[in-house]
Amino acid sequence: MSTPKTGKITKADVEQKLRNLQGDVEGKIASQRQKIIGAAVAVGVLTILLTFFLGRRSGKKKNTVVEIRRF
């Protein structure tokens, strides 16, 4: 980055630095895309299974038995 000797930071300097940072982040994400997708799917499946089993357990605890008797 070329900054003037006076130490002033120009708009172009800031834009160039932001472009460099954005390019680095995009490159890292692109290389890890498959791992990120796999992890997101795994977390989603685990969340659904956990919700299912906790709901099933809760249903068993609060289960009401109704007896009908005929006289």
Biotite code that builds the C-alpha atoms (Angstrom):
import biotite.structure as struc

atoms = struc.array([
    struc.Atom([0.000, 0.000, 0.000], chain_id="A", res_id=1, res_name="MET", atom_name="CA", element="C"),
    struc.Atom([1.419, 3.377, -0.928], chain_id="A", res_id=2, res_name="SER", atom_name="CA", element="C"),
    struc.Atom([0.753, 6.015, 1.664], chain_id="A", res_id=3, res_name="THR", atom_name="CA", element="C"),
    struc.Atom([2.058, 9.545, 1.221], chain_id="A", res_id=4, res_name="PRO", atom_name="CA", element="C"),
    struc.Atom([4.949, 10.603, 3.433], chain_id="A", res_id=5, res_name="LYS", atom_name="CA", element="C"),
    struc.Atom([2.683, 13.048, 5.219], chain_id="A", res_id=6, res_name="THR", atom_name="CA", element="C"),
    struc.Atom([0.930, 10.136, 6.920], chain_id="A", res_id=7, res_name="GLY", atom_name="CA", element="C"),
    struc.Atom([-2.494, 10.923, 5.526], chain_id="A", res_id=8, res_name="LYS", atom_name="CA", element="C"),
    struc.Atom([-4.653, 7.964, 4.654], chain_id="A", res_id=9, res_name="ILE", atom_name="CA", element="C"),
    struc.Atom([-6.633, 8.408, 1.488], chain_id="A", res_id=10, res_name="THR", atom_name="CA", element="C"),
    struc.Atom([-9.937, 6.894, 0.471], chain_id="A", res_id=11, res_name="LYS", atom_name="CA", element="C"),
    struc.Atom([-8.126, 4.800, -2.129], chain_id="A", res_id=12, res_name="ALA", atom_name="CA", element="C"),
    struc.Atom([-5.831, 3.333, 0.560], chain_id="A", res_id=13, res_name="ASP", atom_name="CA", element="C"),
    struc.Atom([-8.792, 2.256, 2.676], chain_id="A", res_id=14, res_name="VAL", atom_name="CA", element="C"),
    struc.Atom([-10.623, 0.781, -0.323], chain_id="A", res_id=15, res_name="GLU", atom_name="CA", element="C"),
    struc.Atom([-7.537, -1.184, -1.385], chain_id="A", res_id=16, res_name="GLN", atom_name="CA", element="C"),
    struc.Atom([-7.015, -2.598, 2.105], chain_id="A", res_id=17, res_name="LYS", atom_name="CA", element="C"),
    struc.Atom([-10.677, -3.633, 2.367], chain_id="A", res_id=18, res_name="LEU", atom_name="CA", element="C"),
    struc.Atom([-10.498, -5.329, -1.051], chain_id="A", res_id=19, res_name="ARG", atom_name="CA", element="C"),
    struc.Atom([-7.400, -7.256, 0.057], chain_id="A", res_id=20, res_name="ASN", atom_name="CA", element="C"),
    struc.Atom([-9.091, -8.402, 3.268], chain_id="A", res_id=21, res_name="LEU", atom_name="CA", element="C"),
    struc.Atom([-12.267, -9.398, 1.448], chain_id="A", res_id=22, res_name="GLN", atom_name="CA", element="C"),
    struc.Atom([-10.280, -11.397, -1.111], chain_id="A", res_id=23, res_name="GLY", atom_name="CA", element="C"),
    struc.Atom([-8.440, -13.278, 1.646], chain_id="A", res_id=24, res_name="ASP", atom_name="CA", element="C"),
    struc.Atom([-11.664, -14.180, 3.470], chain_id="A", res_id=25, res_name="VAL", atom_name="CA", element="C"),
    struc.Atom([-13.422, -15.266, 0.269], chain_id="A", res_id=26, res_name="GLU", atom_name="CA", element="C"),
    struc.Atom([-10.449, -17.470, -0.631], chain_id="A", res_id=27, res_name="GLY", atom_name="CA", element="C"),
    struc.Atom([-10.467, -19.193, 2.755], chain_id="A", res_id=28, res_name="LYS", atom_name="CA", element="C"),
    struc.Atom([-14.225, -19.776, 2.641], chain_id="A", res_id=29, res_name="ILE", atom_name="CA", element="C"),
    struc.Atom([-14.060, -21.173, -0.898], chain_id="A", res_id=30, res_name="ALA", atom_name="CA", element="C"),
    struc.Atom([-11.388, -23.685, 0.126], chain_id="A", res_id=31, res_name="SER", atom_name="CA", element="C"),
    struc.Atom([-13.395, -24.835, 3.167], chain_id="A", res_id=32, res_name="GLN", atom_name="CA", element="C"),
    struc.Atom([-16.866, -24.775, 1.549], chain_id="A", res_id=33, res_name="ARG", atom_name="CA", element="C"),
    struc.Atom([-17.435, -28.558, 1.640], chain_id="A", res_id=34, res_name="GLN", atom_name="CA", element="C"),
    struc.Atom([-16.464, -28.807, 5.305], chain_id="A", res_id=35, res_name="LYS", atom_name="CA", element="C"),
    struc.Atom([-18.727, -25.902, 6.225], chain_id="A", res_id=36, res_name="ILE", atom_name="CA", element="C"),
    struc.Atom([-21.689, -27.421, 4.371], chain_id="A", res_id=37, res_name="ILE", atom_name="CA", element="C"),
    struc.Atom([-21.084, -30.832, 5.954], chain_id="A", res_id=38, res_name="GLY", atom_name="CA", element="C"),
    struc.Atom([-20.861, -29.369, 9.431], chain_id="A", res_id=39, res_name="ALA", atom_name="CA", element="C"),
    struc.Atom([-24.067, -27.360, 8.924], chain_id="A", res_id=40, res_name="ALA", atom_name="CA", element="C"),
    struc.Atom([-25.945, -30.466, 7.757], chain_id="A", res_id=41, res_name="VAL", atom_name="CA", element="C"),
    struc.Atom([-24.639, -32.493, 10.713], chain_id="A", res_id=42, res_name="ALA", atom_name="CA", element="C"),
    struc.Atom([-25.696, -29.813, 13.208], chain_id="A", res_id=43, res_name="VAL", atom_name="CA", element="C"),
    struc.Atom([-29.144, -29.638, 11.604], chain_id="A", res_id=44, res_name="GLY", atom_name="CA", element="C"),
    struc.Atom([-29.654, -33.413, 11.762], chain_id="A", res_id=45, res_name="VAL", atom_name="CA", element="C"),
    struc.Atom([-28.473, -33.569, 15.378], chain_id="A", res_id=46, res_name="LEU", atom_name="CA", element="C"),
    struc.Atom([-30.821, -30.734, 16.328], chain_id="A", res_id=47, res_name="THR", atom_name="CA", element="C"),
    struc.Atom([-33.794, -32.493, 14.737], chain_id="A", res_id=48, res_name="ILE", atom_name="CA", element="C"),
    struc.Atom([-32.950, -35.820, 16.425], chain_id="A", res_id=49, res_name="LEU", atom_name="CA", element="C"),
    struc.Atom([-32.432, -34.184, 19.813], chain_id="A", res_id=50, res_name="LEU", atom_name="CA", element="C"),
    struc.Atom([-35.744, -32.337, 19.533], chain_id="A", res_id=51, res_name="THR", atom_name="CA", element="C"),
    struc.Atom([-37.526, -35.536, 18.514], chain_id="A", res_id=52, res_name="PHE", atom_name="CA", element="C"),
    struc.Atom([-36.178, -37.607, 21.397], chain_id="A", res_id=53, res_name="PHE", atom_name="CA", element="C"),
    struc.Atom([-36.721, -34.905, 24.022], chain_id="A", res_id=54, res_name="LEU", atom_name="CA", element="C"),
    struc.Atom([-40.294, -34.397, 22.812], chain_id="A", res_id=55, res_name="GLY", atom_name="CA", element="C"),
    struc.Atom([-40.926, -38.119, 22.880], chain_id="A", res_id=56, res_name="ARG", atom_name="CA", element="C"),
    struc.Atom([-39.631, -38.373, 26.447], chain_id="A", res_id=57, res_name="ARG", atom_name="CA", element="C"),
    struc.Atom([-41.721, -35.396, 27.519], chain_id="A", res_id=58, res_name="SER", atom_name="CA", element="C"),
    struc.Atom([-44.801, -36.990, 25.975], chain_id="A", res_id=59, res_name="GLY", atom_name="CA", element="C"),
    struc.Atom([-44.291, -40.149, 27.994], chain_id="A", res_id=60, res_name="LYS", atom_name="CA", element="C"),
    struc.Atom([-43.966, -38.214, 31.249], chain_id="A", res_id=61, res_name="LYS", atom_name="CA", element="C"),
    struc.Atom([-47.140, -36.206, 30.712], chain_id="A", res_id=62, res_name="LYS", atom_name="CA", element="C"),
    struc.Atom([-49.195, -39.057, 29.313], chain_id="A", res_id=63, res_name="ASN", atom_name="CA", element="C"),
    struc.Atom([-52.692, -39.156, 30.752], chain_id="A", res_id=64, res_name="THR", atom_name="CA", element="C"),
    struc.Atom([-54.518, -42.463, 31.098], chain_id="A", res_id=65, res_name="VAL", atom_name="CA", element="C"),
    struc.Atom([-58.287, -42.257, 30.868], chain_id="A", res_id=66, res_name="VAL", atom_name="CA", element="C"),
    struc.Atom([-60.312, -45.271, 31.997], chain_id="A", res_id=67, res_name="GLU", atom_name="CA", element="C"),
    struc.Atom([-63.861, -45.665, 30.851], chain_id="A", res_id=68, res_name="ILE", atom_name="CA", element="C"),
    struc.Atom([-66.015, -47.950, 32.989], chain_id="A", res_id=69, res_name="ARG", atom_name="CA", element="C"),
    struc.Atom([-69.496, -49.143, 32.138], chain_id="A", res_id=70, res_name="ARG", atom_name="CA", element="C"),
    struc.Atom([-71.883, -50.010, 34.904], chain_id="A", res_id=71, res_name="PHE", atom_name="CA", element="C"),
])
